[in-house]
Amino acid sequence: MRGLLFPLVTLVSTVAACAAPEPKLVGSPEVLPLALDDSFRVVKVFSQTVDPDKNGRVNLVALKAEIDRRYYGAINSFERRQREGNYYTIQWKAPKSADLTVRLEYRQQKLGSHVQAMDARYQASGGTVSTEFSILGDDYYQDGPVVAWRVLLIERGRIVGVQQSFLW
């Protein structure tokens, strides 16, 4: 058991040591040239919706634990409502020392074809990195859930990696 626990603790401490930038909302995302590069890639996009109306009675222990993690620290119904919405965790790979912007472009149900975007900028980063974006609280309830999304890896004003949802 000890042999199994040590790598897990090391992994958690390594992930915690890397400070991820806070994603910022982009006013109007510009159109960028496409210059895909095999050394940059979006590995996986994990999406989760935390909404009592949509989640209902969750039976899967792992999913219930993740929802409880999102609500952790909320002491009243207002704080719980501010943590409800769409969460996206993007795992991506890049070569060492690349200055990158990870952008999540998304469309919400009540806004039709209007595209919104969030950016997270990384200086001299590389390897496998995880970035989290969230559309929560009033943004989620006023504009509706996210219905389509696209993740872009941008280096020097060019799109070098992309992954998108089926409806994009």
Buried (B, 14 or more C-beta within 10 A) or exposed (E): EEEEEEEEEEEEEEEEEEEBBEBEEBEEBEEBEEEEBEEBBBEEBEEBBBBEEEBEEBEEEEEEEBBEEBEEEBEEEEEBBBBBBBBBBBBBBBEEEBEBBBBBBBBBEEBEEEBBBBBBBBEEBBEEBBBBBBBBBEBBBEBBBBBBBBBBBBBEEBBBBBBBBEEB
